[in-house]
Amino acid sequence: MNESQSSGAVAAGIALILAPIIALVIKAAVFPGWMLFIIVMASIPLLLGYALQIVVAANGMLRTRGVFHGMPGRQRGIAAAWITSAGILLVGVFLVDGGDDGTYGSAFTELLGTSSTSGGEQLSTLLMLASALLWIGGWLWLVVEWIVLLAQRRRIVAVN
């Protein structure tokens, strides 16, 4: 394994830990409203998933002997880490929110100048749903790849 492969796993691990926090900051900074409240109310399952994500990153990517450093097939897990990290960031950018004052939008609609318009809301919502599929699909893929690599390493250690 060369240094660039190792640094790629470390970078993916750092992204796994920081991307959800950055997404939440983006969401809270632009149009905080009822959706942010719902996210906080649904935080227990989200926090459990995030805790598992941190375990995967810390044990599999940030440790020198982690499974995403030396095992064959590690590139799939690293790709899954990047996909789930990008997906959560994009959800934070595209999630439409608003409050009781009648204004609504997302970071995306703010950039386009289409906040509080139905066209901006529809486009942002569509892109958020696609991003959510990337986020959840990438997360599930990451967890499966981590389990497969752990089992693979266990078999290798048992044989030796």
Secondary structure, 3 states (H helix, E strand, C coil): CCHHHHHHHHHHHHHHHHHHHHHHHHHHHCCCCHHHHHHHHCHHHHHHHHHHHHHHHHHHHHCCCCHHHHCCCHHHHHHHHHHHHHHHHHHHHHCCEECCCCCEECHHHHHHCCCCCHHHHHHHHHHHHHHHHHHHHHHHHHHHHHHHHHHHHHHHHHHC
